[in-house]
Amino acid sequence: GESVGLHLPTLSVQEGDNSIINCAYSNSASDYFIWYKQESGKGPQFIIDIRSNMDKRQGQRVTVLLNKTVKHLSLQIAATQPGDSAVYFCAENQAGTALIFGKGTTLSVSS
Amino acid sequence: EPEVTQTPSHQVTQMGQEVILRCVPISNHLYFYWYRQILGQKVEFLVSFYNNEISEKSEIFDDQFSVERPDGSNFTLKIRSTKLEDSAMYFCASSEVFGYGYTFGSGTRLTVV
Protein backbone atom coordinates (compact mmCIF):
# COMPACT_ATOMS: atom_id res chain seq x y z
CA GLY A 1 0.00 0.00 0.00
CA GLU A 2 1.02 3.61 -0.29
CA SER A 3 2.66 5.15 2.69
CA VAL A 4 4.92 7.88 3.90
CA GLY A 5 8.17 6.93 5.53
CA LEU A 6 11.50 8.21 6.75
CA HIS A 7 14.87 6.95 5.68
CA LEU A 8 16.62 6.72 9.03
CA PRO A 9 15.18 5.88 12.44
CA THR A 10 17.84 7.85 14.32
CA LEU A 11 20.13 10.81 13.70
CA SER A 12 22.77 12.08 16.11
CA VAL A 13 24.37 15.49 15.67
CA GLN A 14 26.50 17.94 17.61
CA GLU A 15 25.06 21.21 18.82
CA GLY A 16 25.53 23.86 16.17
CA ASP A 17 25.58 21.41 13.26
CA ASN A 18 22.96 21.46 10.55
CA SER A 19 20.58 18.48 10.57
CA ILE A 20 18.87 16.92 7.58
CA ILE A 21 15.98 14.53 8.10
CA ASN A 22 14.64 12.71 5.08
CA CYS A 23 11.33 11.23 4.09
CA ALA A 24 10.25 9.24 1.05
CA TYR A 25 6.63 9.14 0.05
CA SER A 26 4.95 6.86 -2.43
CA ASN A 27 1.57 8.46 -3.07
CA SER A 28 2.06 10.61 -6.16
CA ALA A 29 -1.40 12.11 -5.59
CA SER A 30 -0.31 13.72 -2.31
CA ASP A 31 -0.34 17.48 -2.55
CA TYR A 32 0.40 18.64 0.96
CA PHE A 33 3.26 17.71 3.24
CA ILE A 34 4.01 18.59 6.82
CA TRP A 35 6.83 18.08 9.27
CA TYR A 36 5.95 17.51 12.90
CA LYS A 37 8.12 17.44 16.00
CA GLN A 38 7.14 15.20 18.90
CA GLU A 39 8.75 15.55 22.28
CA SER A 40 8.45 12.85 24.88
CA GLY A 41 4.94 12.59 26.32
CA LYS A 42 3.52 15.25 24.01
CA GLY A 43 1.46 15.40 20.88
CA PRO A 44 2.85 16.20 17.41
CA GLN A 45 3.76 19.85 17.03
CA PHE A 46 3.63 21.55 13.64
CA ILE A 47 6.99 22.72 12.31
CA ILE A 48 6.55 23.60 8.66
CA ASP A 49 4.47 22.59 5.67
CA ILE A 50 4.73 22.70 1.91
CA ARG A 51 2.31 22.25 -0.95
CA SER A 52 3.11 20.29 -4.05
CA ASN A 53 3.29 23.41 -6.22
CA MET A 54 6.43 24.46 -4.34
CA ASP A 55 9.84 22.84 -3.99
CA LYS A 56 11.22 24.80 -1.06
CA ARG A 57 9.87 26.64 1.91
CA GLN A 58 11.77 28.32 4.73
CA GLY A 59 10.85 29.05 8.29
CA GLN A 60 12.82 30.10 11.29
CA ARG A 61 15.93 27.85 11.27
CA VAL A 62 14.03 25.22 9.27
CA THR A 63 13.72 24.55 5.57
CA VAL A 64 11.58 21.95 3.85
CA LEU A 65 12.53 20.68 0.41
CA LEU A 66 10.19 18.75 -1.84
CA ASN A 67 11.38 16.76 -4.83
CA LYS A 68 8.31 15.46 -6.60
CA THR A 69 10.33 13.70 -9.28
CA VAL A 70 11.74 11.21 -6.78
CA LYS A 71 8.98 11.68 -4.20
CA HIS A 72 11.33 12.88 -1.52
CA LEU A 73 10.85 15.35 1.31
CA SER A 74 13.50 16.67 3.63
CA LEU A 75 13.67 18.86 6.71
CA GLN A 76 16.78 20.90 7.31
CA ILE A 77 17.41 22.37 10.74
CA ALA A 78 20.12 25.01 10.90
CA ALA A 79 22.38 25.37 13.95
CA THR A 80 20.76 22.46 15.76
CA GLN A 81 20.20 23.00 19.47
CA PRO A 82 19.66 20.53 22.33
CA GLY A 83 16.03 21.65 22.42
CA ASP A 84 15.63 20.26 18.91
CA SER A 85 16.05 16.74 20.27
CA ALA A 86 12.79 14.95 19.53
CA VAL A 87 11.13 12.55 17.12
CA TYR A 88 10.38 14.08 13.72
CA PHE A 89 7.59 12.83 11.49
CA CYS A 90 6.64 13.72 7.97
CA ALA A 91 2.99 13.53 7.07
CA GLU A 92 1.06 13.86 3.85
CA ASN A 93 -2.37 14.03 2.42
CA GLN A 94 -4.27 14.79 -0.70
CA ALA A 95 -7.32 16.99 -0.84
CA GLY A 96 -10.26 15.48 0.98
CA THR A 97 -8.32 12.91 2.96
CA ALA A 98 -6.99 12.89 6.49
CA LEU A 99 -3.34 13.36 7.28
CA ILE A 100 -1.22 10.21 7.15
CA PHE A 101 2.02 10.00 9.09
CA GLY A 102 5.25 8.27 8.25
CA LYS A 103 7.62 6.57 10.66
CA GLY A 104 9.66 8.90 12.83
CA THR A 105 13.30 9.86 12.99
CA THR A 106 14.71 10.40 16.46
CA LEU A 107 17.07 13.38 16.46
CA SER A 108 19.59 13.48 19.29
CA VAL A 109 21.62 16.64 19.78
CA SER A 110 24.67 16.51 22.00
CA SER A 111 26.36 19.59 23.39
CA GLU B 1 -2.47 30.21 21.73
CA PRO B 2 -5.58 27.98 21.49
CA GLU B 3 -5.07 24.38 22.55
CA VAL B 4 -6.71 21.03 22.13
CA THR B 5 -7.28 19.57 25.59
CA GLN B 6 -7.42 15.85 26.29
CA THR B 7 -8.47 14.06 29.46
CA PRO B 8 -7.40 11.99 31.22
CA SER B 9 -3.68 12.11 30.54
CA HIS B 10 -3.33 8.48 31.57
CA GLN B 11 -5.98 5.78 31.83
CA VAL B 12 -5.47 2.25 33.05
CA THR B 13 -8.26 -0.21 32.36
CA GLN B 14 -8.85 -3.92 32.52
CA MET B 15 -9.21 -5.93 29.35
CA GLY B 16 -12.84 -6.09 28.27
CA GLN B 17 -13.81 -2.84 29.92
CA GLU B 18 -15.19 0.17 28.10
CA VAL B 19 -13.22 3.41 28.06
CA ILE B 20 -14.09 6.90 26.94
CA LEU B 21 -11.34 9.29 25.99
CA ARG B 22 -12.28 12.95 25.99
CA CYS B 23 -11.14 15.89 23.94
CA VAL B 24 -12.02 19.55 23.80
CA PRO B 25 -11.12 20.81 20.31
CA ILE B 26 -10.32 24.43 19.49
CA SER B 27 -13.60 26.31 19.62
CA ASN B 28 -13.78 27.60 16.02
CA HIS B 29 -12.56 24.36 14.46
CA LEU B 30 -15.07 22.24 12.56
CA TYR B 31 -13.10 19.07 11.84
CA PHE B 32 -12.02 16.60 14.48
CA TYR B 33 -9.74 13.61 14.38
CA TRP B 34 -8.47 10.75 16.48
CA TYR B 35 -5.07 9.19 15.98
CA ARG B 36 -3.22 6.61 18.01
CA GLN B 37 0.43 5.83 18.53
CA ILE B 38 1.59 2.48 19.83
CA LEU B 39 4.80 2.87 21.81
CA GLY B 40 7.75 3.51 19.52
CA GLN B 41 5.69 3.43 16.34
CA LYS B 42 4.24 5.99 13.98
CA VAL B 43 1.10 7.97 14.51
CA GLU B 44 -1.84 6.15 12.91
CA PHE B 45 -5.07 7.69 11.67
CA LEU B 46 -8.27 6.36 13.23
CA VAL B 47 -11.17 8.60 12.27
CA SER B 48 -12.22 12.05 11.16
CA PHE B 49 -15.49 13.72 12.12
CA TYR B 50 -17.45 16.66 10.76
CA ASN B 51 -20.97 17.92 11.21
CA ASN B 52 -21.80 15.12 13.63
CA GLU B 53 -20.79 12.42 11.20
CA ILE B 54 -17.75 10.30 10.53
CA SER B 55 -16.19 11.57 7.31
CA GLU B 56 -13.36 9.06 7.03
CA LYS B 57 -12.08 6.11 9.03
CA SER B 58 -9.21 3.67 8.84
CA GLU B 59 -9.17 -0.11 9.02
CA ILE B 60 -8.18 0.18 12.67
CA PHE B 61 -11.45 1.90 13.50
CA ASP B 62 -13.62 -1.21 13.74
CA ASP B 63 -16.93 -1.82 15.50
CA GLN B 64 -15.26 -1.61 18.90
CA PHE B 65 -14.67 2.10 18.35
CA SER B 66 -17.13 4.95 18.23
CA VAL B 67 -16.93 8.72 18.32
CA GLU B 68 -19.36 11.31 19.49
CA ARG B 69 -19.72 15.02 19.96
CA PRO B 70 -22.11 14.95 22.92
CA ASP B 71 -22.26 18.73 23.30
CA GLY B 72 -20.85 21.86 21.72
CA SER B 73 -17.39 21.47 23.13
CA ASN B 74 -16.45 17.82 23.71
CA PHE B 75 -15.39 15.14 21.25
CA THR B 76 -15.08 11.61 22.58
CA LEU B 77 -13.62 8.30 21.51
CA LYS B 78 -15.17 5.20 23.03
CA ILE B 79 -13.63 1.75 22.96
CA ARG B 80 -16.34 -0.73 23.88
CA SER B 81 -14.37 -3.75 24.98
CA THR B 82 -10.69 -3.00 25.32
CA LYS B 83 -8.00 -5.42 24.26
CA LEU B 84 -4.36 -5.52 25.27
CA GLU B 85 -3.39 -4.29 21.82
CA ASP B 86 -5.43 -1.13 22.32
CA SER B 87 -2.71 0.09 24.68
CA ALA B 88 -1.33 3.23 23.02
CA MET B 89 -1.25 7.00 23.12
CA TYR B 90 -4.44 8.43 21.67
CA PHE B 91 -4.25 11.88 20.15
CA CYS B 92 -7.13 14.14 19.33
CA ALA B 93 -6.72 16.89 16.73
CA SER B 94 -8.89 19.58 15.23
CA SER B 95 -8.71 21.89 12.24
CA GLU B 96 -10.66 24.68 10.56
CA VAL B 97 -10.23 23.12 7.14
CA PHE B 98 -10.39 19.39 6.50
CA GLY B 99 -6.95 17.84 6.27
CA TYR B 100 -5.02 21.07 6.92
CA GLY B 101 -3.82 23.06 9.88
CA TYR B 102 -4.19 20.38 12.52
CA THR B 103 -3.67 21.17 16.17
CA PHE B 104 -2.97 18.11 18.28
CA GLY B 105 -3.65 17.57 21.94
CA SER B 106 -1.08 16.14 24.31
CA GLY B 107 -2.68 12.73 24.22
CA THR B 108 -4.16 10.14 26.55
CA ARG B 109 -1.97 7.18 27.40
CA LEU B 110 -4.24 4.14 27.53
CA THR B 111 -2.90 1.07 29.27
CA VAL B 112 -4.97 -2.10 29.06
CA VAL B 113 -4.04 -4.76 31.61
Interface residues (C-beta under 8 A of the other chain):
Chain A: Y32 Q38 G41 K42 G43 P44 Q45 F46 F89 A91 N93 A95 G96 T97 A98 L99 I100 F101 G102 K103 G104
Chain B: V4 Y33 Y35 Q41 K42 V43 E44 F45 S48 E56 F91 A93 F98 G99 Y100 Y102 T103 F104 G105 S106 G107
